[in-house]
Amino acid sequence: MNSLFGIPMNAIMVALLVLLGISLAAVAVAALRNRVMFLVGLRNIPRRRAQTTLIIIGLMLSTLIISAAFTIGDTVDYSISSTVYDAMGHVDEIVQFESEEGGVGASNVSIPSSTVQQLEAAVGNDPNIDGIAPALVETVPAVNERVRLSAPAVSVLGLDPARMEAFPDVVDLKGRLLDVGALGEDQVYLNKSAADELAAQAGDTVTIYYQNQPLRFRVADIVQNRMATGELNMGSAEGMVGRLDALQRAFGREGEVDLIAISNRGGVRDSLALSGTVTKKLKDVIESQGLRLNVEETKRDNINFAEIFGNAMMTFFLILGLFSIAAGVLLIIMIFVMLAAERKTEMGIIRAVGTKRRHLVQMFMSEGMGYNLLSALVGVFLGVLVALVLAGIMAALFSEFDLSIRTHITARSLIISYSLGVVLTFLSVVFSSWRVSALNIVRAIRDLPEPEGRPGLRSLFGGAALVVLGALLMLVGLASLQGFPYGLGFSLIFIGLALGGRYLRIPERPLFTVVGLFTLAYWSLAAGDRIPPHLEGGVELFFLSGIVMVAAATFVVVYNADLLLAVVSRVGGRFGRILPAVKTAVAYPLASKFRTGMTMAMISLVVFALVMMSTMNANFNRLFLSEDARGGWDIQVDENSNNPVGDLRQALNQEGSVDTSKFTSLGRLGVARPSTAELRQEGQEEFKFYLVKGADDEFLRTAKLPFQARATGYETDEAVWEALRTQRNLAVLDLNAVPQGFGMGGFDIFTLDGIDSATTKFDPIKIQVRDSATAVVGEVQLIGLLNGGASGSPFSSFAGLITSERLVQEVFGYPEYSMYFIRLENPREAKATADTIEAALFTKGAQAVSLKAQREEEASLSNGFFYLMQGFMGLGLVVGIAAVGVIAFRTVVERRQQIGMLRAIGYTRGQVALSFLMESSFVTLLGILSGLGLAILLSYFLLTSEALSATGLKGFYIPWLQILLVCAFAYGASLVMTLIPSRQASSIPIAEALRYE
């Protein structure tokens, strides 16, 4: 990866190295100016090894998450880039036919051989161009006659042997270069993917079907997957290559090719540097000679996509990891506050002998950096190991796309991860060190609690500053229509008001309770867009809402948790002999609000994120897997463009193995050429690519696809479909064309103006439909938008503009291929019937699938990726668990005398151990229940909002099993972390505990 959030990675690395240097310089200056305090800080590290181990675990988690995120980004970027380089080989640019209107790659047009020769004569001597190779491309079904296995779509490439010197990409499985010119008239090289699909080997006869006629070829050898051997895109890698002249004769296409491959000077990778220069040269020649050609920087575009996708993956992991990183920062602060509490007397004595407050800061900063430098190193190493595990899971998920995930680790990412982890921890240590260094010397020596005085002017001024800053951020959000600065500003205003209220001596319980509840109410309602202003936002709002809501809920719970002690006292009789242990387990956490609140917030943050993701994923799964999303259809059959099926029912009846009487309906969508179909809304300047499909009468009569939005005058979904059936110039669209909807952000495809994902009613919209290859234009009126479940992804069955079959024929002629949809008497037979249909039509290359099974398979892949994300976020639970462990160990040390007193007044060892276990359970359960409740609250308001309800979501579903597993793991792990300190507490001799100072 070369950038993050638009900032060059090298610049980020340099900036972080500078900050790391400043952090180390600060410690070095402290060591040089006061060596004693520096050594006093360091000597505490080896004193308690168990405690030191826990602290290192706590401090390293943020670095681990950062390191894992960057390594995953590098891995995905490198994997896709390597796949692109391997597949494209020495092909750098591709030249295709271009119409006078700018359309590219129409399937019914080709490049004459004379044009190839003209281009070659103009640029053949350019020193930056190694070679030019014309190619013929056809996609056909293939059958291995020996084993009777078939592949529905195999790309057949015809290459000119005389022009292959610059393209040494036809290589056998042992790495030996093969000569295409050595092939006979009826011979081909079969690539590995096709050989695996067909179980073919050298010497086998493969029959392909072109225009419904069989053509037989003998396999000369098996070759590696390359663009030159038929791997034209990921997910469709099966291919074969033969001599250009032989295949031109076989297909009846003498004197024409489909594309021209260009190889730049250099090898597979370094040739990319010349792509811009060569492309400019080619465009200049094409323009000067008036050639109807277009140049695409194919390799560069694919490498850029790899960079974008890798960056997106890393950003996604990093943003989701922010919850865990935030919990890690809280843990760092809490650790040093607890260390200060433990050493309060020691700190008082140090101050009493003449040191200043800054000396205490230096002491803690030195100790913190000692932990920090080691823990960040461990965190980077473990982050790489976590990334290796995640990469292995991703490899399994992406295997069906023929994408090989190859772990890639860069020194730059490791340096950034280490530096960022150290700097982040350093800032947290400095903040907590400054906070704990403020103490009263006499009270510290006597180990007395600090009195709660009236907040000073600093509280008032700080509150006023936050209010002003919050107001400014709200104005920024309103001006830019962005929800993040507005929501952050609103939250800061509430915090500022709370600080001001403390200065005015308003009681803390009602003050923080009211502020917390108001904050929760605002974020709940804003999440569902139920209150103005209606602003835009992305995943960053998910993080901000989680942080703010958890903080607000923590204040509400901590300042009102003492009510639980009253409840325990009232029902105490039911606890029997364990009542004393229960009371102390509840009372001690309530006496330390800061410690309890911090631990609760850490656990709550991560549980919130995990439960939120589980709930959202479960509800969207229900939407995409619903029967409405399939429109009432059970089976989809896609024909091969080179072997049209025609009348599907008649073809199946003639074949005889499929009982078509079980079909209650059979509709058809004719797909216009995807490479030349373009749309433009009235008022827009440019046409942009978008799928266009023409529906026959049976499809429109039977379809039950639901709509999110309908045009004025159409009150029901049935009215829209009936109007579409009876009028040739009407159309409906999927939600992928709606900005901020389910679309493909960042891709240059058609999008609607004046419509958003919350629209449910609109005036009919005029849209022009154009075939860019012929410049023929038609016009339709948009009267409906399919809901989210029916729209699916941009590549799903019903994606695109659906209009009448007549209009598509008028603009595009005969469709590129047809999609058939079948409704069965018994939907449970869909999978078996689809398999039978595909077997019956194997010579035509038609592909049949059960729509329900297809959706379930897509959901399974989506869920696999979701579980991967959830597992990564689950690392944050380790932070909360570590916090519970740190508190438990520290509590045993702090309360040795109290443990002795409890034992002296009659507590048994079992009661002491039980008290410690229940104390940890109490805090852990508060965090779990807080995160659980907040996630369900926020997801409810989001999923029942007008915008998401309009997409087809019905009701609100809570995946209790997943949630209970998350909560059970968090609670169980916390108990395990408390077992050892609980046993230590119960085994302390009474006399020794009472004498402890």
Secondary structure, DSSP 8 states (H G I E B T S, - for coil): --EETTEEHHHHHHHHHHHHHHHHHHHHHHHHH-HHHHHHHHHTTTT-HHHHHHHHHHHHHHHHHHHHHHHHHHHHHHHHHHHHHHHHTT--EEEEEB-TTS-B--TT--EEHHHHHHHHHHHTT-TTEEEEEEEEEEEEEEEETTTTEEEEEEEEEEE-GGG-TT----BBTTS-B--GGG--TTEEEEEHHHHHHHT--TT-EEEEEETTEEEEEEEEEEE---GGGT--BTTB--EEEEEHHHHHHHHT-TTEESEEEEEESS-TTGGGGGHHHHHHHHHHHHHHHT--EEEE-HHHHHHHHHHHHHHHHHHHHHHHHHHHHHHHHHHHHHHHHHHHHHTHHHHHHHHHTT--HHHHHHHHHHHHHHHHHHHHHHHHHHHHHHHHHHHHHHHHHHGGGT--------HHHHHHHHHHHHHHHHHHHHHHHHHHT---HHHHHTT---------HHHHHHHHHHHHHHHHHHHHHHHHTBHHHHHHHHHHHHHHHHHHHHHTT--HHHHHHHHHHHHHHHHHHHHTT-SS---B--HHHHHHHHHHHHHHHHHHHHTTTHHHHHHHHHTGGGGGGGHHHHHHHHHHHHH-HHHHHHHHHHHHHHHHHHHHHHHHHHHHHHHHTSSGGGTT--EEEE-BTTB---SHHHHHHHH-SS-GGGEEEEEEEEE--TTTEEEEETT-SS-EE--EEEE-HHHHHH----EEEEETT--SHHHHHHHHHH-TTEEEE-GGGSTTTTS-TTS-B---SS--TT--EE--EEEEEEETTTTEEEEEEEEEEE-HHHH-STTSTT-SEEEEHHHHHHHHSS-SEEEEEEEESSGGGHHHHHHHHHHHTGGGT-EEEEHHHHHHHHHHHHHHHHHHHHHHHTHHHHHHHHHHHHHHHHHHHHTHHHHHHHHHTT--HHHHHHHHHHHHHHHHHHHHHHHHHHHHHHHHHHHTSHHHHHTT--S----HHHHHHHHHHHHHHHHHHHHHHHHHHHTS-HHHHHH--
